[in-house]
Amino acid sequence: MVTAAAFSAAVGSVVFFNPVLGVFVRPLEDEFGWGRAQISLALTLGGFAAAFASPVVGAILDRRGGRWIVPPAAAVMAVLLVALSRINALWQLLLLYSIGRALAVGAVNASAFVAVSNWFVRRRPLAVALVALGPRLAMAAFPLLVAVVIEATGDWRNGWLALAGIIAVVGIVPPLLFMHRRPEDRGLLPDGDAAPTDATEAAAIALESDFTLREAAHTRAYWLVGFAIALLMFCGGSVNFHQIPYLEGQGLAATDAALVVAVFSLMGAAGGLLGGAIATRLTARWTMMATMVGQALGILLLVGVTDVRGGMVYAVVYGLFFGGTVTLNQVIYADLFGRRSLGVIRGSFQPVQMTFNAIGPFATGLWFERSDSYTAPFIAFAVLFALAALALAFSSPPRRAAIEAPAEAEADAAS
């Protein structure tokens, strides 16, 4: 049930994801004359807010669990979406959307993946892949749903109301009832394993696998993985937001562009499951490195899209590898540093990662407005994906012995 509640919360967080806002770009441009850089600034501000909130959210997750975060955050998100249906000034969009974006990314989505990572160890990649399936399916459905609602009613404001109804249904009750912090809180163990025979064995298992934030920060893996994910969030967030207006600019109708994104998201769902299954046999790190290389190839396909057929080829290739990366991104910290301080370890680097995620869409929109072309940023994204893969290749798993040896040497010297 915890996995189901995490799945539900992850689905709800998508109402403030980049592809959904991308559907509103053309209607907002047409009605208010706002530029793409101005609209994407809402993502930037929301990313900065999420960045500053992430360490606090991570600490609450480790101490209390997602039940204390997701339902109230989802309720506020629903109110914000209703308010977005009544905006008539740019500052209103920026204020309301940035708050909702911060809650979606920094609180609801993060809580979903930390919760499921705490309940599994051996089967963690597959369990996380199942939760990650939710956002991928939602990213396939929500942009298309919003596009259909706007086209059917002739009013973009109804698109926000439809999203408010979704988050109210999936984001409040399931997490409130079923999102528990860790299996140990309920007398259970991860993966349904039998309890160790004595307390000494249990302590040894925990000591072997779990790092504190201070210990993690002294490892090379912490910095290289954090850097790789920052590049992923810079590039992936930019593509997710700009792909619909880019495809429309390439001559695709709005519904065709939304359909391409739907296929991209469905392939992301398949890629997430496949990546999780492969990572259970290999490792999250090596599997994620391969998906980063695949994304570099996929983004080059986007550059050459001129029709629906080309868009579908891009959607299949890029979506498959993107979905795998999203799943493994949620697994890799727990695999490297354990469960006990997972929330705070992930949250400690998210100010950097979310800042990259916030800057990306705005910088790309600004480039487009000055050059009327996405070619240069898309090629740059391919290079950055390859660089992220290289960083992962050098982020070998840390060992506690390497952390403890300096401390023991200091103690011996003091004595």
N, C-alpha and C positions, 0 to 999 in steps of 0.2 A: 504493500500500500504506500510505503514511503516513495518508491520509484514512481508510482502512479501520480502521487501528489506533486513530486518534483517535475514530472512530465507536464502536468496541468499548469504549474507555475511558469515553466519555461515557454509554453505556448502563449500564455498571457503576456509575457514580456515583449513579444514580437509586435504588439500594437504600436510601440515606439521605436521600431527598428528602421534602419535606413531605407530598405526597399518600399516600405509602406509610405513613408514621407515622400519618396520619389514619385508616387502616383499623384500627389497633390501639387507637384511642381508646375505643370502646365496650367491647371486651373487657377492657381494663385498668380502666376505670371500674367495670365489673360485678364483676370479681374482687377488686380492691384498694380500690375507693372513691376513687381519685385523681381530682381535678378536671382540667378541660381546661387550665386555666392551669398546673397542676403538670406535666402531661404535655408541654405545649408549651414548658416551661422547658428541656427537653432540646434543642430547636431553638435556643433563645436562647443557652444555654451553648456549643453547637457553633458557632453563628455568631460568638460572641466569640472562640473559639479559632481559627476560620478567619481572622478579621480580623487577629489578631496574627501568624498564620503566613504570610499572603499576601505581604507584601513579601519575606520570605526565600525562599518558593517561587518568586516571580517572578524573583529574582536567579539562582536555580539553573537555572530554565528558560532564561534568556538565555545562561548559561554552558555548561550541560551538556545540556539538553533533557529531555523528558518521560520518556525511558527510565529515567532515574535516580530518578524520582519515582513513576510510576504503579504498576509491578509491586509494589514493597514496600508501598506504601500500600494496594493492593488486597488483599494477603495479610493485612495487619493488620485490614482491614475484615471479611474473612471470619471471622477469629477472634472479633472483637467481636460479630458477628451470632450466632454459635454461643453465645457467653456470654449474649447477650440472651435466648436461649431458656430460660435457667435463672434469670432474675431473680425475686426475691420481695420486693424492697424498692425504694422510690422512688429512693433514692440510687444504686442499681445502674443503673437506667434512665438517670438523668441522667448518670452518669459514662461508661458504655459508649456510649450513643447520642451524647453530645456529642463524644467522640473520633472516632467514626465519621463524624459529620456534618462535622467539621472536615476530615478527610481527603478525604471525598467532594467537598465544595465547594471547599475551599481548595487541594487538591492534584490530585486525579484529573480533575475537570471542568475546572479551569483549564488543566491541562497539555494536555488534548485540544484545546481551542480555540486556545491559543497555538501549538501545533504546526502545525495546519492553516493558521492565519493566516500563519505564516512561510513556507509553501510556495506561497502564491498571492498575487498582487497584483490584476491585472485581474479574474480570476475568483474572487476571494476571497469575495464575498457568496454566490455559488452553492456554493462548496466548503464554507464554514461552514454554510450551510443544510443540506447533506447530512449533516454531522456532527451538527448540531442536530436532525436528523430522528431520531437514535437516542434521545436522552432523551424526545422527545415520544412515540415508539412505546413506549418503556419505561414512561412515565408512564401510558400507556393500558393496558398489559398487567400491570404489576406490582401495582397496587392490586387489580385484578380477580383476578389469580392468587392473591394473598394471601387475599383474601376467600373465594375458592373453597376454598383449602387449609384455612382455619380452619373453614369451614362443613362441609366433607367429613370432617374429622378431629375436629371438636369441640374443638380445642385451639389457641389462638392461638400457642403456642410453636412449632408446626410452621411457622408463617408466617415466623418469623425464620430457621429452618433452610433453607427454600426460597430465601430471599434470599442466604444464605451460599453456597449452591451456584452461584447465578447469578454473583456477583462473582468467585468462584474461577475460573470458566470464561472470562469475557470480560475480566477486568481484569488478568490476569497475563501470559499467553503472547503474545497479539497485540501489546500495547505493547512488550514486551521484545524482540520480533523486528523490529518494523517502525516504531517511533516514533523517527524521526531528527529532529535539532534543526532544521537548515535545509538547503535544497538545495545551498548553497555548500559545505557540509561534505562533500558527495559529488560535487563537481565539476559541479554542475548549477545552473540558475537558476530563479527562480519562474516558474510558468506554462509551463515547458518552453521558455522563450525562448532564443534564441541568445546567446552571450556577447558583450559589447561588444568592439569591435575593439582597444581599447587600455586600459591601466590608468587613464589620465586620464579617459576617458569613464565608466568604471565608478565612479570616485571621485565624479565630478560627479553621477551618478544617485543614488548613496547619500546624498550631501550634500544633494541637493534634497529628498529625501523623509523622511529619518530624523531624529528629534529625540532628544536625551538627556532624561532625567527633568528635569533642571534647566531645560532649554529649554521643555519641555512645561508645566511648572508656572508659567511666566511668560506663558502664553496664557490668554485668556478661555475658550476651548473646553475646556481641561482641567478647569476648575472647574465650568462649566455642565453638561458631559456627565457628570461625576462626580456632581453633585447630582441630575441627572435619573435616572441609574441607581440611585442610593440610594433615591429615591422609588419607582422600579419594584420594587426588591427588598423594600422595606417593605410595599408593597401586595400585590405578587404572591405573596410568601412567605406572607403572612397568609391570602390567599384559598386558595392551594393546600393549606394545612394544614386550614383550617376548613371547606372546602366539603363534605366528606363528612359530618362531624357536623352541619353546618347542614342539608344536604339530608335527613338522617335525622330531624332535628328538625321538618322541614316535612312529615313523613309518608311519606317514601320508605323502602322496605326497604333493608337494607344492600347487597344485590347491585344494586338499582336505582341507588342512589347511586354505587356503584363503576362501574356502566355509564355513568352520566352523565359521570363523570370520565374514563372510557375514551374517550368521544366527544370530550370537551374536548381530550384529549391527541392524538387522531387529527387533529382539526381544527388543533391546534397544529402537527402535522407538516406538514400542507398549507400552513398559514400561513407556516411557516418557509421552505419552498421558494418560495412565491409572493413573500414578502418579499425573499428573496435574489435572485430573478430580477428583480424590480422595481428593487432597489438597484443592479444592474449597469448599468441604463439611466439611473437618476436618481442619487441618492446615498444612502448609509446614513442620513445625518442626517435628510433630509426624509422618507424612507420610515419611519424609526423614529418621527418625530413623528406621522405619520398613524396608526401602530399604537397609539400611546399614547392618542390621542383615541378610537380604536375600543375600547380596553380600558375607558375611562371609560364608554362607552355600554353595553358588555357587563356590567359589574359592576352597573349599575342593573337589568338584566334579572334578575340573581340575586336581588335583593331581593324580586321578585314571584313567585318560583317556589313553587308549591304542589303540583305533580304532576310525573310523569315527563316529560310533554310540554313543560311549561315549562322543566324542567331541560335538555332536549335543545336547546331554542332558545337558552338561555344558553350551553350547551356549544359550539354551533356558532359563535355570534358572538364570545364572549369567547375561545374557544380559537383561532379564526382569527387574531385580532389579537395575542393573547399569544404565539403561536408566531412570528409575524413579529418581534415585539419581542425575543424571546430570541435569534434569529439575528442581528439587527442590533446588539444589545448586544455581541456577540462580535466584530463587524466594525468598529465605529465607531472604536475606539482605533487599530487598525492603519491605517485609512483616514486618520485625522487626523495620526498621529505616526510612521508607518512601522514597520519590523520589528525593527530592531537592539536596541532597548530596550523592546520590547513587553511582555515579562513584568514588568519592574520598573515601567514606567509604569502598567500595569493594577493591579499589586499595590500600588502606593503609595497609591491611593485606596480600595482594598478594605477597609481597616480601618473607614472611614466607611460604605461600602456594606454590608458584612457586619454592622456594628453595627445599622444600620437593619433589615436582614433578620432579625437576631436578636431585636430588640425587637418587631417587628410581630406575630408569632403569639402571643407572651406577652401583649402589651397587649390584643390582640383577645380572647383567652381570658379575661383578667381582666375586661374590659368585659362579656362574656357572662355570667360568673358573678355579676356584680353587678346586671345589668339583665335577664337572660334574653332578650336580643335582639341580633341582629347588624345591625339596620337602620342604626343611626348609624355604626358603623365602615365598613360597605360604602359608604354615601353619601360618607363622608369619603375613601375610597379613590378614588372617581370624581373628586372635586375634585383630589386629589393627582396622579392620572394626567394631568389637564388641565394642571396646573402644570408637570409634567415635560415635556410637549409644548412648553409655552411656553419653558422653559429651552433646549430643543434648537433652537428657532427662532432664538435669539440666539447660538448657539454656532457661529459661522461658522468655516470651516477656517483654521487659522493658517498664516502664511507665514514661511519662515525669514528673509526679509529684514527682517521686523519684529523678529525676535529679535536679528539680527546688527547692526542699525543702532545701537542703544544701545552695544553693545560697541565698535564702531568709533569712535563719538563719544568714548567714554572714552579710547580709545587715542590719538586725535588730541589730546585735551586734555592728556594726560600728556606727549606729545612737544612 
